[in-house]
Amino acid sequence: MLVGDVGRSALFLLIFVVPCSLILGIGSVWRKSLRLGTAARWSVVVQFALIAVASACLIDLLVTLNFRYVYVADYTSRGLELLYRIAAFWGGDAGSLLLWVLVLSLYLLVASRIRHVHSEQMIPAVIAVMSFILLFFVLVLNFVANPFVVSAVAPANGNGLNALLQNPGMTVHPVNLYLGYVGFTVPFAYGMAALFLKKTDAVWLTVTRKWTLISWLFLSCGILYGARWSYEELGWGGYWAWDPIENAALMPWIAATAFLHSAIIQERRGQLKKWNIVLVSLTYLLTIFGTALTRGGLLWSIHAFANGPVGTVFMSFVGVMFVLTVAMIAWRFPSLTPDVRFEAAVSRETGFMMNNLLFIGALFAVFWGTLFPIISEAVTGSQMLVSGPFYDSVVLPIGVALVLLMGVGPLLAWRRSQLGRLGAMLVWPLIAAIGIGVFTYALGYHNLLSLVSYMAAGFTVVATFMEFIRAAVARKRVTNDPPLRSIYRLVANNRRRYGGYVVHMAVVIMVLGFASTGAYAKQITANMAPGQSVSVGDYLLTFLGLRTVDRPGKEELQGEMLVQTLHPFATLGVLLPSVDFFISGDQPTTNMGLYSLPLDDLYVVLDGSDFKTGQSLFEIHLNPLVGFIWFGGYLYVAGTFLSLWPERRKGRTRALARRGREAALVDLADLEYDFRMGKIDEASYQQTRSLLAGAAADRDPSISGRSRLEQELAARLAVAPVKGES
Amino acid sequence: MANLRARRGTRCWSGTLGLLLLLMMTTWVLQPVPAHADTLSQAVYISAIEIVAIPSKDGNTAEIVETVALHNGTGRPTAFAVTVPQGATDPGFIAAQSKGWFYGKGAFVNERVPSGNSTLVVSMQAALGGQSADLTFTEPVNVQALFLIVPQGGLFVSAQGGFLTSSDTFVTGDVTYRRFTKFDLQAGVPWSMSLTLLPTAGGRQTPLPRHQPILNAYSSHSVDLEATGNLLLAVAILVVGMISIRRSGVGDGSMGREGRERRARLLARREVVMREWTEFERSHVSLLSPAADAVAYQTSREQYIERALAIDHELQALDPGGE
């Protein structure tokens, strides 16, 4: 009993420790006290230690199968593999909440220990915001879903983990999703802290950029692992069904992607301040909303494994956070004025704006489609489900437009693009797109959306590739380095830009996979007796018969299917789609037989068998280019890694100091890049250069120290005297 | 004074520690005390039930033979009833070591079960209409062990909560049987299980072509490898991300403890100067409390600026990366 007691006590103590952090954080901000700030930092360490102890205790109970604890009895059983005993940690409401709290406290610990000169004053406020959020979870864990509840009588065996959850996806999908979901709390907390402290310049964005990137990467990986799990486990031949639970993860991803792009504008140009704070808040609120959908059973879903009171509590929390966030933004709205206005209708800034509009359009469509059953039930009394065709008709065209924009965006110059030069740079990508369109049409691929997708993909690949080549050539011209060294230095010195381009290429590859499987997948259903054959595409499949195999805790019924190719005729081997019958009495599950090649997947499902006739029903799918989605996923991770890779210490200051003179110098560097890439002509370059050089000189610290002090004084005089200031 | 403060601090910490211990003890005390499971206290109990189920050739029914091993520890003949599982039909008596069993109201009853060990063997059927049949056991006394034996690949047994031990197989003649074991069936508590007909029981099989590779992309080995790889990838993202965030920090990371403390002191001094200056400016512009004349105002103002600039320069020297 000792381990469980320690875990429960640790959770209980958090009820007192977390409010302490909250109060210390607020006190430090209010009194501008460094000592209180230090105390708040240490209280965060205590929080993390307690949560880590509780988590370790729960894992111990799960691994040792201590069925006295209701949670252990509900999600494990004798015979369950060690990996899944550990995975049962997040198999139910209480455990997954504890995982959420563990990740949140870890992030809070890291955020509170890493100090930036410009953002140090924000950290107590960040601790306060995150502790407030943590307090909600701690209360839920203690009073609504406690994983350390003891049953009166210990059962001899547990119920076991749901059979569908006994998949390797269970080990990575939820963990990645949670690491992503929870990660967005940090930029949100910084955003709120920046609002509260009226520090609405780009510092909070620069400090949290990597937090956002990490969270976004985890969320992306979580979604991709989920798609793959669904593809392997559910046996319907697809990876995405626009299910509410899938959409719940997609919505914060869309908002976060828009935020990642719009943050660049504020960092570079001091624009879109209001928009960024709204987007980061929206992203955070959507993560909580998504969890409420997943856990609450508000909507029917094939993925919903929990249906308890947690969803209602979460939904209430979404409401509270929404009201608080809106109030905070409204309070500080006047301080969110942009530093400069847009200078031209066609520029890199407007390209990013367009990107954001498209993302928000897609987000609204997914949000509306997901909530429509609830809305329709409230209005008409019956739930009307929104199915795949709605999303396909709205979201997919937006997706194609975004792919096109990925090609055009990098060709746009900051401040003002010259249409003539832009047009000249678009010629070859357009020729490539038209060529691909004609070629694929001639090959017999006539589906309009997929055809446009292929063309957009070709356009973007060529545009990005040419942009890269131009940069490498320009660099070589300046430095006279050998070509390979020139390319290496180019990428190494601009990891953020080229990491982004690699991610764009990964998305293009994935779009090819989505477009091909959506339009050209083949599916047949065949009732076959042993010895009968059926052909799909270039494959001939012959049913050989059934056999059973003993597995721990289950019996596997396998259908043996001989696979041969018709042109040329050759035998490839045997596929073994199967059905698992579980001793625990869980519903039988299907395991597809999958033969995966770079260009297509042969996917066979054993749907059922007739004892009397000896016939078995098979569902056979031929899915083209599915492998592109998974390969694109790994490339996506690689690109984000490139952007994320730690900077050398000597280069740190450049990454952060984006204000004043440094910002003017960064603007000059951008201008230089655009000029050398041929995006602007010499006259425009010289004119803007003289302006920026003047600004940089004006902001020289040796000159401007006095004026900056006077500006700070003016700002202090503008606000009413605060308590304790006199 | 310092001693008093130190004593207060110690008292505060010991008080906090005491409160934490009290809270931990409270949680221990408040936890529910679980009741002990019922033990085998009856004078007559069932030491084992063995059920052998074989599917009929047409697959419509499962033929079931139930063997019940009894123990009467009273030292004298005692009345006893063995219930037939719900879901079974046509129960028929086959053999018994003690005579006098008769069937009625869903149970085999004997008014004089002899002292010591005895057995009862009963045959029955379960309909496999939808390819599976559910049987529910509710015995009036504890059953130490329940064994379910089915032909391998013919029938499959599943039960809510599974079984205490993993199943085992044995061969009799040319048939392989699979045995499932359930320990400690509690008196009066219903326990259900399902018999599922497996299609291989009646299916014809073509021999698997020899030397043909298995094409399944996801063998258990590759799945484990991929899961491990993906977990490692998540860890790598976390580690690289945290290093990246740490590297993006400016100042304190490389400044050292002394530098941090010095900077904190400078920032505090700067804050004081700025507050004083702000107050001074407020009092100057206020009509209610006019400050000094214009020359004195300019002099004081310059002094504030000089003090703040000096601190800024010190901060700049301490951390050249910062603004």
Interface residues (C-beta under 8 A of the other chain):
Chain A: D5 R8 S9 F12 L13 F16 K32 L34 R68 S77 R78 G79 L83 V110 I114 R115 H116 V117 H118 E120 V150 S151 A152 V153 A154 P155 A156 N157 G158 N159 G160 P168 G169 T171 V172 V175 N176 L179 V207 K210 W211 L213 I214 L217 F218 C221 Y225 E232 A529 P530 G531 L544 G545 L546 R547 T548 D550 P552 G553 E555 L557 E560 L562 V563 T571 L572 G573 V574 L575 L576 F581 F582 I583 S584 G585 D586 G593 L594 Y595 S596 S609 D610 F611 K612 G614 S616 V637 F641 L644 W645 P646 E647 R648 R649 R652 T653 A655 L656 A657 R659 G660 E662 P701 G705 R706 L709 E710 E712 L713 R716 L717 P721 E725 S726
Chain B: L20 L23 M24 T27 W28 Q31 P32 P34 A35 A37 D58 G59 Q131 Q152 G153 F156 V157 S158 A159 Q160 G161 G162 F163 L164 T165 S166 S167 T169 R178 F180 F183 D184 M193 S194 T196 L197 L198 P199 T200 A201 G202 G203 R204 Q205 T206 P207 L208 P209 Q212 P213 I214 L215 N216 A217 Y218 V223 D224 E226 A227 N230 L231 L233 A234 I237 L238 V240 G241 M242 I243 S244 I245 R246 R247 S248 G249 V250 G251 D252 G253 S254 R260 A264 L267 A268 E271 M274 R275 W277 T278 E279 E281 R282 I305 A308 L309 D312 H313 Q316 D319 P320 G321 G322 E323
